[in-house]
Amino acid sequence: MIRLLLTAALFITCFASCKKDDGPQGERAFSTMEPQNDRALKTSSYSYDRRNRVAIFETSDVTTEDFHSEMIRFDTTGRISFTYVSNEFGNVGAKAKEVEYDAEGRVGKVILFSSYSGLKNGYDSLAYDNGNKIVGIYHYEIDGVIAPYLLTRKDLMVRDARGRVTDRREIPVYRNTESTRITTISYTYDEKPNYKGASFTHFIFDAEESAGWMSSNNVITKTTQYPDGSVQTITNAYTYDADNFATSMSQHEQLTRGGTIVSSRKTSYNLKYTFLLPSDL
């Protein structure tokens, strides 16, 4: 079972260290995902501070003219306190998210800030099972200008015996009434270490991709069934090094509607890592 890692010491995934004479020594952690052949496609990267904690997350997608970078700030106990935008046109320095913890020390709420006004825009509330595994994310947004926060969507998750997210249901909520137009997402996995490490830090940046931070292995297929009958299928194929870490990923993304292929795209990425040396801090 995967337990949620919340303390600063555990925010970096517990990757196996390299063998003594196999090159760089230290803890192995994800660094960069970049396209192999087309520099205009999406990239993502993590940077680490002197205490080996994820400190900066960057993502870009030139095809949609999107570039975003967030920096994490920690409280005096070493827990994530808030993040702010460190590089985005027009929004540099603006607070992006703020983290609140429950009585048991778990993340209970992630407050979201508007990139336009800098004001609180909503929050994600997390629900846990008896094993401290997240089973629900409840999205609240401001209803109008002065109305209170209202529940707008429920994300409910199903896990297998190994704690991996196998299904996620996105249920829209309108004025306290659940919609029947539900989006269902299913996942399958390989048996290798998750290249991003299943770090909870990933949730701070990308709550939508649950499997990327909740599961110990790499996603092979992600199938999304939309209410209108459309189906998006993403299939990943990996190459691995001698230590079973993914070094590249070939991704095939296909959208069908009524059994007809609407779009199809294939992309290959290189996955790179950094080695985090022991810190005395």
MIDOSE-1310 file (N, C-alpha, C; in nm, 2 decimals, decimal comma, always signed):
residues 281
mirl	+0,08/-0,12/+0,00/+0,00/+0,00/+0,00/+0,09/+0,12/+0,00; +0,04/+0,22/-0,08/+0,12/+0,35/-0,08/+0,06/+0,44/+0,03; +0,14/+0,49/+0,11/+0,10/+0,59/+0,21/+0,14/+0,73/+0,17; +0,05/+0,82/+0,20/+0,08/+0,96/+0,15/+0,20/+1,01/+0,23
llta	+0,29/+1,07/+0,16/+0,41/+1,12/+0,22/+0,40/+1,27/+0,23; +0,39/+1,32/+0,36/+0,37/+1,46/+0,38/+0,48/+1,54/+0,44; +0,57/+1,47/+0,51/+0,68/+1,54/+0,58/+0,78/+1,58/+0,48; +0,85/+1,69/+0,51/+0,95/+1,74/+0,41/+1,05/+1,63/+0,38
alfi	+1,09/+1,55/+0,47/+1,19/+1,45/+0,45/+1,15/+1,35/+0,35; +1,02/+1,33/+0,34/+0,96/+1,23/+0,25/+0,90/+1,28/+0,12; +0,91/+1,41/+0,10/+0,85/+1,46/-0,02/+0,92/+1,41/-0,15; +1,05/+1,39/-0,14/+1,12/+1,33/-0,25/+1,10/+1,18/-0,25
tcfa	+1,07/+1,12/-0,36/+1,04/+0,98/-0,36/+1,16/+0,90/-0,32; +1,13/+0,79/-0,25/+1,24/+0,70/-0,20/+1,28/+0,61/-0,32; +1,35/+0,67/-0,41/+1,41/+0,58/-0,52/+1,52/+0,50/-0,46; +1,55/+0,39/-0,52/+1,67/+0,31/-0,48/+1,79/+0,38/-0,52
sckk	+1,89/+0,38/-0,44/+2,02/+0,45/-0,47/+2,10/+0,36/-0,57; +2,19/+0,43/-0,65/+2,27/+0,36/-0,74/+2,36/+0,27/-0,67; +2,41/+0,16/-0,74/+2,51/+0,08/-0,69/+2,64/+0,15/-0,67; +2,73/+0,11/-0,59/+2,84/+0,19/-0,54/+2,93/+0,24/-0,66
ddgp	+2,95/+0,16/-0,76/+3,04/+0,19/-0,87/+2,97/+0,22/-1,00; +2,84/+0,25/-0,99/+2,76/+0,27/-1,11/+2,74/+0,42/-1,15; +2,84/+0,50/-1,12/+2,82/+0,65/-1,16/+2,79/+0,73/-1,04; +2,71/+0,84/-1,07/+2,67/+0,93/-0,96/+2,61/+0,86/-0,84
qger	+2,65/+0,91/-0,72/+2,59/+0,85/-0,60/+2,48/+0,94/-0,55; +2,39/+0,88/-0,47/+2,28/+0,96/-0,41/+2,15/+0,91/-0,45; +2,05/+0,98/-0,40/+1,91/+0,94/-0,43/+1,87/+0,99/-0,57; +1,80/+0,90/-0,64/+1,77/+0,93/-0,78/+1,63/+0,99/-0,79
afst	+1,61/+1,10/-0,86/+1,49/+1,17/-0,86/+1,46/+1,23/-1,00; +1,34/+1,23/-1,04/+1,30/+1,28/-1,17/+1,34/+1,43/-1,19; +1,39/+1,46/-1,31/+1,44/+1,59/-1,34/+1,36/+1,65/-1,46; +1,36/+1,59/-1,57/+1,31/+1,65/-1,69/+1,24/+1,55/-1,79
mepq	+1,13/+1,59/-1,85/+1,07/+1,52/-1,96/+1,07/+1,62/-2,08; +1,13/+1,58/-2,19/+1,14/+1,66/-2,30/+1,12/+1,58/-2,43; +1,06/+1,64/-2,53/+1,03/+1,57/-2,66/+1,16/+1,53/-2,73; +1,16/+1,42/-2,80/+1,28/+1,37/-2,86/+1,31/+1,45/-3,00
ndra	+1,20/+1,47/-3,07/+1,22/+1,52/-3,21/+1,15/+1,66/-3,24; +1,06/+1,70/-3,15/+0,99/+1,83/-3,18/+1,00/+1,92/-3,06; +1,09/+2,02/-3,06/+1,11/+2,10/-2,95/+0,99/+2,19/-2,92; +0,88/+2,19/-3,01/+0,77/+2,28/-2,98/+0,66/+2,21/-2,90
lkts	+0,69/+2,08/-2,86/+0,59/+2,01/-2,78/+0,61/+2,04/-2,63; +0,53/+1,98/-2,55/+0,53/+2,01/-2,40/+0,65/+1,95/-2,34; +0,70/+2,02/-2,24/+0,81/+1,97/-2,15/+0,77/+2,00/-2,01; +0,84/+1,93/-1,92/+0,82/+1,95/-1,77/+0,95/+1,92/-1,70
sysy	+0,97/+1,99/-1,59/+1,09/+1,96/-1,51/+1,07/+2,00/-1,36; +1,15/+1,93/-1,28/+1,15/+1,96/-1,14/+1,29/+2,00/-1,10; +1,30/+2,10/-1,01/+1,43/+2,15/-0,95/+1,42/+2,13/-0,80; +1,53/+2,10/-0,74/+1,54/+2,07/-0,60/+1,62/+2,16/-0,52
drrn	+1,59/+2,18/-0,39/+1,66/+2,28/-0,31/+1,77/+2,20/-0,23; +1,85/+2,27/-0,15/+1,96/+2,21/-0,08/+1,92/+2,10/+0,02; +1,79/+2,10/+0,05/+1,74/+1,99/+0,14/+1,67/+1,88/+0,06; +1,70/+1,88/-0,07/+1,65/+1,77/-0,16/+1,50/+1,77/-0,17
rvai	+1,43/+1,88/-0,15/+1,29/+1,89/-0,17/+1,26/+1,96/-0,31; +1,15/+1,91/-0,37/+1,11/+1,98/-0,49/+1,08/+2,12/-0,46; +1,15/+2,21/-0,53/+1,14/+2,35/-0,50/+1,07/+2,43/-0,62; +1,10/+2,39/-0,74/+1,04/+2,46/-0,86/+0,99/+2,35/-0,96
fets	+0,87/+2,38/-1,01/+0,82/+2,30/-1,11/+0,79/+2,38/-1,24; +0,83/+2,34/-1,35/+0,82/+2,41/-1,48/+0,75/+2,33/-1,58; +0,66/+2,38/-1,66/+0,60/+2,31/-1,77/+0,57/+2,41/-1,88; +0,58/+2,36/-2,00/+0,56/+2,45/-2,12/+0,50/+2,36/-2,23
dvtt	+0,42/+2,43/-2,31/+0,36/+2,37/-2,43/+0,35/+2,48/-2,53; +0,45/+2,49/-2,63/+0,45/+2,60/-2,72/+0,33/+2,59/-2,82; +0,28/+2,47/-2,84/+0,16/+2,46/-2,93/+0,04/+2,54/-2,88; +0,03/+2,55/-2,75/-0,08/+2,63/-2,69/-0,03/+2,76/-2,63
edfh	+0,10/+2,79/-2,65/+0,16/+2,91/-2,60/+0,15/+2,92/-2,45; +0,17/+2,81/-2,39/+0,16/+2,80/-2,24/+0,29/+2,77/-2,18; +0,33/+2,86/-2,08/+0,45/+2,84/-2,00/+0,42/+2,87/-1,86; +0,45/+2,78/-1,77/+0,42/+2,81/-1,63/+0,53/+2,75/-1,54
semi	+0,56/+2,83/-1,44/+0,66/+2,78/-1,34/+0,61/+2,82/-1,20; +0,61/+2,73/-1,11/+0,58/+2,75/-0,97/+0,69/+2,72/-0,87; +0,70/+2,80/-0,77/+0,80/+2,78/-0,67/+0,74/+2,75/-0,54; +0,79/+2,65/-0,46/+0,73/+2,61/-0,33/+0,80/+2,69/-0,22
rfdt	+0,72/+2,73/-0,12/+0,77/+2,78/+0,00/+0,73/+2,69/+0,11; +0,81/+2,67/+0,21/+0,79/+2,58/+0,32/+0,77/+2,65/+0,45; +0,69/+2,59/+0,55/+0,68/+2,65/+0,68/+0,80/+2,61/+0,77; +0,80/+2,65/+0,89/+0,91/+2,63/+0,98/+0,92/+2,48/+1,02
tgri	+0,82/+2,40/+1,00/+0,83/+2,26/+1,02/+0,87/+2,18/+0,90; +0,89/+2,25/+0,79/+0,93/+2,18/+0,67/+0,82/+2,14/+0,57; +0,70/+2,17/+0,61/+0,58/+2,13/+0,53/+0,56/+2,24/+0,42; +0,50/+2,20/+0,31/+0,47/+2,30/+0,21/+0,37/+2,40/+0,26
sfty	+0,40/+2,52/+0,25/+0,31/+2,63/+0,30/+0,23/+2,69/+0,18; +0,30/+2,74/+0,08/+0,23/+2,79/-0,04/+0,32/+2,79/-0,16; +0,27/+2,82/-0,28/+0,35/+2,83/-0,40/+0,32/+2,96/-0,46; +0,41/+3,01/-0,54/+0,38/+3,13/-0,62/+0,44/+3,12/-0,76
vsne	+0,38/+3,19/-0,85/+0,42/+3,19/-0,99/+0,56/+3,25/-1,00; +0,66/+3,18/-1,05/+0,79/+3,24/-1,06/+0,83/+3,28/-1,20; +0,75/+3,23/-1,30/+0,78/+3,27/-1,44/+0,65/+3,24/-1,53; +0,58/+3,35/-1,55/+0,46/+3,34/-1,64/+0,43/+3,48/-1,68
fgnv	+0,40/+3,50/-1,80/+0,38/+3,64/-1,85/+0,27/+3,71/-1,77; +0,30/+3,82/-1,71/+0,20/+3,90/-1,64/+0,16/+3,86/-1,50; +0,22/+3,74/-1,46/+0,18/+3,70/-1,33/+0,29/+3,66/-1,23; +0,41/+3,70/-1,27/+0,53/+3,67/-1,19/+0,51/+3,72/-1,05
gaka	+0,54/+3,63/-0,95/+0,53/+3,67/-0,81/+0,39/+3,66/-0,75; +0,29/+3,62/-0,82/+0,16/+3,61/-0,77/+0,15/+3,47/-0,70; +0,08/+3,47/-0,59/+0,06/+3,35/-0,51/-0,03/+3,26/-0,60; +0,00/+3,13/-0,61/-0,07/+3,03/-0,69/-0,16/+2,94/-0,60
keve	-0,10/+2,88/-0,49/-0,17/+2,79/-0,41/-0,12/+2,80/-0,27; -0,21/+2,77/-0,17/-0,18/+2,77/-0,03/-0,23/+2,64/+0,03; -0,15/+2,58/+0,11/-0,18/+2,44/+0,17/-0,22/+2,45/+0,31; -0,33/+2,39/+0,35/-0,38/+2,37/+0,49/-0,38/+2,23/+0,53
ydae	-0,35/+2,20/+0,66/-0,33/+2,07/+0,71/-0,44/+2,04/+0,81; -0,49/+1,91/+0,82/-0,59/+1,87/+0,91/-0,52/+1,84/+1,05; -0,61/+1,80/+1,14/-0,56/+1,77/+1,28/-0,46/+1,65/+1,28; -0,46/+1,57/+1,18/-0,37/+1,45/+1,18/-0,25/+1,48/+1,10
grvg	-0,23/+1,61/+1,05/-0,11/+1,64/+0,98/-0,11/+1,62/+0,83; -0,23/+1,57/+0,78/-0,24/+1,55/+0,64/-0,29/+1,67/+0,57; -0,26/+1,68/+0,44/-0,31/+1,79/+0,36/-0,46/+1,78/+0,36; -0,53/+1,89/+0,41/-0,67/+1,88/+0,40/-0,73/+1,97/+0,30
kvil	-0,66/+2,08/+0,26/-0,72/+2,17/+0,16/-0,60/+2,24/+0,09; -0,62/+2,25/-0,04/-0,53/+2,33/-0,12/-0,61/+2,45/-0,18; -0,58/+2,57/-0,13/-0,65/+2,69/-0,17/-0,59/+2,74/-0,30; -0,68/+2,78/-0,39/-0,64/+2,82/-0,53/-0,66/+2,97/-0,54
fssy	-0,56/+3,04/-0,61/-0,57/+3,18/-0,63/-0,58/+3,21/-0,78; -0,66/+3,32/-0,81/-0,68/+3,36/-0,95/-0,55/+3,42/-1,00; -0,52/+3,38/-1,13/-0,40/+3,43/-1,19/-0,42/+3,57/-1,24; -0,55/+3,61/-1,24/-0,59/+3,75/-1,29/-0,60/+3,85/-1,18
sglk	-0,67/+3,81/-1,07/-0,69/+3,91/-0,97/-0,60/+3,89/-0,85; -0,54/+3,77/-0,83/-0,45/+3,74/-0,72/-0,53/+3,71/-0,60; -0,67/+3,70/-0,61/-0,76/+3,67/-0,49/-0,79/+3,52/-0,49; -0,83/+3,47/-0,38/-0,87/+3,33/-0,36/-0,99/+3,30/-0,46
ngyd	-0,97/+3,20/-0,53/-1,07/+3,16/-0,64/-1,14/+3,04/-0,61; -1,09/+2,96/-0,52/-1,16/+2,83/-0,48/-1,06/+2,74/-0,40; -1,10/+2,62/-0,38/-1,01/+2,53/-0,31/-1,05/+2,38/-0,34; -0,95/+2,30/-0,33/-0,97/+2,15/-0,34/-0,96/+2,09/-0,20
slay	-1,06/+2,02/-0,16/-1,07/+1,95/-0,03/-1,04/+1,80/-0,05; -0,95/+1,75/+0,03/-0,91/+1,61/+0,02/-0,98/+1,52/+0,12; -1,02/+1,40/+0,08/-1,08/+1,30/+0,17/-1,00/+1,17/+0,16; -0,98/+1,11/+0,28/-0,90/+0,99/+0,30/-0,98/+0,87/+0,34
dngn	-0,92/+0,75/+0,31/-0,98/+0,63/+0,37/-0,90/+0,60/+0,50; -0,94/+0,49/+0,56/-0,88/+0,45/+0,69/-0,73/+0,42/+0,68; -0,68/+0,40/+0,56/-0,53/+0,38/+0,54/-0,46/+0,50/+0,50; -0,52/+0,62/+0,52/-0,46/+0,75/+0,48/-0,43/+0,76/+0,33
kivg	-0,51/+0,69/+0,25/-0,50/+0,71/+0,11/-0,61/+0,80/+0,06; -0,58/+0,89/-0,03/-0,68/+0,98/-0,08/-0,78/+0,90/-0,17; -0,91/+0,92/-0,14/-1,01/+0,86/-0,22/-1,11/+0,96/-0,28; -1,09/+1,09/-0,24/-1,18/+1,19/-0,30/-1,12/+1,32/-0,30
iyhy	-1,14/+1,40/-0,40/-1,10/+1,54/-0,41/-1,23/+1,62/-0,45; -1,26/+1,72/-0,36/-1,38/+1,80/-0,38/-1,34/+1,94/-0,42; -1,39/+1,98/-0,54/-1,35/+2,11/-0,59/-1,46/+2,22/-0,56; -1,42/+2,32/-0,50/-1,50/+2,43/-0,46/-1,46/+2,56/-0,53
eidg	-1,56/+2,63/-0,58/-1,53/+2,76/-0,65/-1,62/+2,87/-0,60; -1,58/+2,99/-0,62/-1,67/+3,10/-0,58/-1,78/+3,11/-0,68; -1,91/+3,12/-0,63/-2,02/+3,13/-0,72/-2,06/+3,28/-0,74; -2,01/+3,34/-0,85/-2,03/+3,48/-0,87/-1,92/+3,56/-0,80
viap	-1,95/+3,68/-0,76/-1,85/+3,77/-0,71/-1,85/+3,77/-0,55; -1,97/+3,76/-0,49/-1,97/+3,77/-0,34/-2,03/+3,64/-0,28; -2,08/+3,55/-0,36/-2,14/+3,43/-0,31/-2,03/+3,34/-0,24; -2,08/+3,25/-0,15/-1,98/+3,16/-0,08/-1,93/+3,06/-0,18
yllt	-1,83/+2,98/-0,14/-1,77/+2,87/-0,22/-1,88/+2,76/-0,23; -1,89/+2,71/-0,35/-1,99/+2,60/-0,38/-1,91/+2,49/-0,44; -1,96/+2,36/-0,40/-1,90/+2,24/-0,46/-1,94/+2,24/-0,60; -1,84/+2,22/-0,69/-1,86/+2,22/-0,83/-1,83/+2,08/-0,89
rkdl	-1,74/+2,00/-0,83/-1,71/+1,87/-0,88/-1,65/+1,78/-0,78; -1,69/+1,65/-0,79/-1,63/+1,55/-0,71/-1,54/+1,46/-0,79; -1,42/+1,43/-0,74/-1,33/+1,33/-0,81/-1,32/+1,21/-0,71; -1,38/+1,10/-0,74/-1,38/+0,98/-0,66/-1,29/+0,87/-0,72
mvrd	-1,21/+0,81/-0,64/-1,11/+0,72/-0,69/-1,12/+0,58/-0,64; -1,09/+0,48/-0,72/-1,08/+0,34/-0,69/-0,94/+0,29/-0,70; -0,89/+0,21/-0,61/-0,76/+0,16/-0,61/-0,76/+0,01/-0,61; -0,65/-0,04/-0,66/-0,63/-0,19/-0,66/-0,56/-0,23/-0,53
argr	-0,53/-0,36/-0,51/-0,48/-0,40/-0,38/-0,34/-0,35/-0,36; -0,27/-0,29/-0,46/-0,14/-0,23/-0,44/-0,15/-0,08/-0,42; -0,27/-0,03/-0,41/-0,28/+0,11/-0,39/-0,28/+0,20/-0,51; -0,27/+0,14/-0,63/-0,27/+0,22/-0,75/-0,41/+0,26/-0,79
vtdr	-0,42/+0,38/-0,84/-0,55/+0,43/-0,89/-0,58/+0,36/-1,02; -0,69/+0,29/-1,02/-0,73/+0,22/-1,14/-0,85/+0,29/-1,21; -0,93/+0,36/-1,14/-1,05/+0,43/-1,19/-1,07/+0,56/-1,12; -1,11/+0,67/-1,19/-1,14/+0,79/-1,14/-1,27/+0,84/-1,20
reip	-1,37/+0,88/-1,12/-1,49/+0,94/-1,17/-1,50/+1,09/-1,14; -1,52/+1,17/-1,24/-1,54/+1,31/-1,23/-1,69/+1,34/-1,24; -1,74/+1,39/-1,12/-1,89/+1,41/-1,12/-1,92/+1,56/-1,10; -1,97/+1,63/-1,20/-2,00/+1,77/-1,19/-2,12/+1,79/-1,09
vyrn	-2,11/+1,90/-1,01/-2,22/+1,93/-0,91/-2,27/+2,07/-0,94; -2,40/+2,08/-0,96/-2,46/+2,21/-0,98/-2,56/+2,24/-0,88; -2,53/+2,35/-0,80/-2,63/+2,39/-0,69/-2,66/+2,27/-0,60; -2,56/+2,20/-0,56/-2,57/+2,08/-0,47/-2,64/+1,96/-0,53
test	-2,65/+1,96/-0,66/-2,71/+1,85/-0,73/-2,61/+1,78/-0,82; -2,58/+1,65/-0,80/-2,49/+1,58/-0,88/-2,54/+1,56/-1,02; -2,46/+1,59/-1,12/-2,49/+1,56/-1,26/-2,48/+1,42/-1,30; -2,56/+1,37/-1,39/-2,54/+1,24/-1,45/-2,44/+1,23/-1,56
ritt	-2,39/+1,35/-1,60/-2,29/+1,35/-1,71/-2,15/+1,34/-1,65; -2,12/+1,21/-1,62/-2,00/+1,17/-1,55/-1,89/+1,14/-1,64; -1,77/+1,18/-1,62/-1,65/+1,14/-1,69/-1,58/+1,03/-1,62; -1,55/+0,92/-1,68/-1,48/+0,81/-1,62/-1,34/+0,79/-1,68
isyt	-1,24/+0,78/-1,60/-1,10/+0,76/-1,64/-1,05/+0,63/-1,58; -0,99/+0,54/-1,67/-0,94/+0,41/-1,63/-0,79/+0,41/-1,66; -0,71/+0,34/-1,57/-0,57/+0,33/-1,59/-0,52/+0,19/-1,58; -0,41/+0,16/-1,65/-0,34/+0,04/-1,63/-0,19/+0,07/-1,62
ydek	-0,11/-0,02/-1,57/+0,03/+0,01/-1,53/+0,13/-0,09/-1,57; +0,26/-0,05/-1,57/+0,36/-0,15/-1,58/+0,40/-0,19/-1,44; +0,52/-0,26/-1,43/+0,56/-0,31/-1,30/+0,69/-0,24/-1,26; +0,72/-0,13/-1,32/+0,85/-0,06/-1,29/+0,82/+0,06/-1,20
pnyk	+0,93/+0,12/-1,14/+0,91/+0,24/-1,05/+0,86/+0,36/-1,13; +0,76/+0,43/-1,07/+0,70/+0,55/-1,13/+0,81/+0,65/-1,15; +0,83/+0,69/-1,28/+0,94/+0,78/-1,31/+0,93/+0,92/-1,23; +0,81/+0,96/-1,20/+0,79/+1,08/-1,12/+0,79/+1,05/-0,97
gasf	+0,79/+0,92/-0,94/+0,81/+0,89/-0,80/+0,69/+0,89/-0,71; +0,57/+0,91/-0,77/+0,44/+0,91/-0,68/+0,45/+1,01/-0,57; +0,52/+1,12/-0,59/+0,54/+1,22/-0,49/+0,41/+1,30/-0,47; +0,38/+1,33/-0,35/+0,26/+1,41/-0,32/+0,28/+1,55/-0,38
thfi	+0,41/+1,60/-0,39/+0,43/+1,73/-0,44/+0,37/+1,74/-0,58; +0,36/+1,64/-0,66/+0,31/+1,65/-0,79/+0,16/+1,69/-0,79; +0,09/+1,66/-0,68/-0,05/+1,70/-0,67/-0,06/+1,85/-0,66; +0,04/+1,91/-0,59/+0,03/+2,06/-0,57/+0,03/+2,13/-0,71
fdae	+0,10/+2,07/-0,81/+0,10/+2,13/-0,94/+0,00/+2,08/-1,04; -0,04/+1,95/-1,02/-0,13/+1,89/-1,12/-0,23/+1,80/-1,06; -0,34/+1,85/-1,00/-0,44/+1,77/-0,93/-0,51/+1,68/-1,03; -0,52/+1,72/-1,16/-0,60/+1,65/-1,25/-0,54/+1,51/-1,28
esag	-0,41/+1,50/-1,28/-0,34/+1,37/-1,31/-0,32/+1,28/-1,19; -0,42/+1,23/-1,13/-0,41/+1,15/-1,01/-0,32/+1,04/-1,01; -0,32/+0,96/-1,12/-0,23/+0,84/-1,13/-0,08/+0,88/-1,12; -0,05/+1,00/-1,17/+0,09/+1,04/-1,17/+0,15/+1,06/-1,04
wmss	+0,07/+1,08/-0,93/+0,13/+1,10/-0,80/+0,07/+1,00/-0,70; -0,02/+0,92/-0,73/-0,08/+0,83/-0,64/-0,03/+0,68/-0,66; +0,04/+0,65/-0,76/+0,06/+0,51/-0,80/+0,21/+0,49/-0,81; +0,25/+0,37/-0,77/+0,40/+0,33/-0,76/+0,46/+0,30/-0,90
nnvi	+0,37/+0,27/-1,00/+0,42/+0,23/-1,13/+0,38/+0,33/-1,24; +0,43/+0,31/-1,36/+0,41/+0,40/-1,47/+0,28/+0,36/-1,54; +0,21/+0,47/-1,58/+0,08/+0,45/-1,65/+0,11/+0,39/-1,80; +0,05/+0,28/-1,83/+0,05/+0,22/-1,96/-0,06/+0,27/-2,05
tktt	-0,18/+0,27/-2,00/-0,30/+0,32/-2,07/-0,38/+0,41/-1,98; -0,43/+0,52/-2,04/-0,53/+0,60/-1,97/-0,64/+0,62/-2,06; -0,76/+0,57/-2,03/-0,88/+0,58/-2,11/-0,98/+0,67/-2,05; -1,02/+0,78/-2,12/-1,12/+0,87/-2,07/-1,24/+0,86/-2,15
qypd	-1,36/+0,83/-2,08/-1,49/+0,82/-2,15/-1,57/+0,95/-2,11; -1,60/+1,03/-2,20/-1,67/+1,16/-2,18/-1,82/+1,14/-2,19; -1,90/+1,22/-2,13/-2,04/+1,21/-2,13/-2,10/+1,21/-2,27; -2,04/+1,28/-2,37/-2,09/+1,28/-2,50/-2,06/+1,16/-2,58
gsvq	-2,00/+1,06/-2,52/-1,96/+0,94/-2,59/-1,82/+0,94/-2,65; -1,75/+1,05/-2,65/-1,62/+1,05/-2,70/-1,53/+0,97/-2,60; -1,42/+0,91/-2,66/-1,33/+0,83/-2,58/-1,19/+0,88/-2,62; -1,11/+0,92/-2,52/-0,97/+0,95/-2,54/-0,88/+0,84/-2,49
titn	-0,79/+0,79/-2,57/-0,70/+0,68/-2,52/-0,56/+0,72/-2,54; -0,49/+0,72/-2,43/-0,34/+0,75/-2,43/-0,27/+0,62/-2,39; -0,18/+0,58/-2,48/-0,10/+0,46/-2,46/+0,04/+0,49/-2,45; +0,11/+0,45/-2,35/+0,25/+0,48/-2,33/+0,33/+0,35/-2,34
ayty	+0,45/+0,36/-2,41/+0,54/+0,25/-2,41/+0,68/+0,31/-2,36; +0,75/+0,24/-2,27/+0,87/+0,29/-2,21/+0,99/+0,20/-2,25; +1,10/+0,27/-2,25/+1,23/+0,19/-2,24/+1,29/+0,21/-2,11; +1,36/+0,11/-2,06/+1,41/+0,12/-1,92/+1,56/+0,09/-1,92
dadn	+1,63/+0,15/-1,81/+1,77/+0,12/-1,79/+1,79/-0,01/-1,71; +1,91/-0,04/-1,68/+1,94/-0,16/-1,60/+1,88/-0,16/-1,46; +1,84/-0,05/-1,41/+1,78/-0,04/-1,28/+1,63/-0,03/-1,29; +1,57/-0,05/-1,41/+1,43/-0,05/-1,43/+1,36/+0,08/-1,43
fats	+1,44/+0,19/-1,44/+1,39/+0,32/-1,44/+1,36/+0,36/-1,59; +1,24/+0,42/-1,62/+1,21/+0,46/-1,75/+1,30/+0,57/-1,80; +1,36/+0,55/-1,92/+1,45/+0,65/-1,97/+1,39/+0,72/-2,09; +1,28/+0,66/-2,15/+1,21/+0,73/-2,26/+1,07/+0,68/-2,26
msqh	+0,98/+0,76/-2,32/+0,84/+0,72/-2,33/+0,78/+0,76/-2,47; +0,72/+0,66/-2,54/+0,65/+0,69/-2,66/+0,50/+0,69/-2,63; +0,44/+0,80/-2,67/+0,30/+0,82/-2,63/+0,21/+0,83/-2,76; +0,10/+0,75/-2,76/+0,00/+0,76/-2,87/-0,13/+0,81/-2,81
eqlt	-0,17/+0,92/-2,85/-0,30/+0,98/-2,80/-0,40/+0,98/-2,91; -0,52/+0,92/-2,89/-0,62/+0,91/-2,99/-0,76/+0,95/-2,93; -0,83/+1,02/-3,01/-0,97/+1,06/-2,97/-1,07/+1,00/-3,07; -1,17/+0,93/-3,02/-1,27/+0,87/-3,11/-1,41/+0,93/-3,07
rggt	-1,50/+0,94/-3,17/-1,63/+0,98/-3,14/-1,73/+0,90/-3,23; -1,81/+0,82/-3,16/-1,90/+0,74/-3,24/-1,83/+0,63/-3,31; -1,72/+0,59/-3,26/-1,63/+0,48/-3,32/-1,54/+0,53/-3,43; -1,55/+0,66/-3,46/-1,47/+0,72/-3,57/-1,35/+0,80/-3,51
ivss	-1,23/+0,78/-3,56/-1,11/+0,85/-3,51/-1,12/+1,00/-3,55; -1,12/+1,08/-3,44/-1,13/+1,23/-3,47/-0,99/+1,29/-3,47; -0,90/+1,24/-3,39/-0,76/+1,29/-3,39/-0,67/+1,18/-3,34; -0,54/+1,19/-3,39/-0,44/+1,09/-3,34/-0,30/+1,15/-3,35
rkts	-0,22/+1,13/-3,24/-0,09/+1,19/-3,24/+0,00/+1,10/-3,16; +0,13/+1,09/-3,22/+0,23/+1,02/-3,15/+0,35/+1,11/-3,12; +0,40/+1,09/-2,99/+0,51/+1,17/-2,95/+0,60/+1,09/-2,86; +0,73/+1,12/-2,87/+0,83/+1,05/-2,79/+0,90/+1,14/-2,70
ynlk	+0,93/+1,10/-2,58/+0,99/+1,19/-2,48/+1,11/+1,12/-2,42; +1,21/+1,20/-2,39/+1,33/+1,15/-2,30/+1,30/+1,18/-2,16; +1,33/+1,09/-2,07/+1,31/+1,11/-1,93/+1,44/+1,12/-1,86; +1,47/+1,22/-1,79/+1,60/+1,24/-1,73/+1,59/+1,25/-1,58
ytfl	+1,69/+1,22/-1,51/+1,69/+1,22/-1,36/+1,81/+1,30/-1,31; +1,80/+1,33/-1,18/+1,91/+1,40/-1,11/+1,94/+1,31/-0,99; +2,06/+1,32/-0,94/+2,10/+1,25/-0,82/+2,12/+1,34/-0,70; +2,04/+1,32/-0,60/+2,03/+1,41/-0,48/+2,13/+1,36/-0,38
lpsd	+2,23/+1,44/-0,35/+2,33/+1,40/-0,25/+2,28/+1,42/-0,11; +2,33/+1,34/-0,01/+2,28/+1,36/+0,13/+2,31/+1,51/+0,17; +2,21/+1,56/+0,25/+2,22/+1,70/+0,29/+2,24/+1,70/+0,44; +2,32/+1,79/+0,49/+2,35/+1,81/+0,64/+2,26/+1,91/+0,70
l	+2,17/+1,97/+0,61/+2,08/+2,08/+0,67/+1,96/+2,02/+0,74
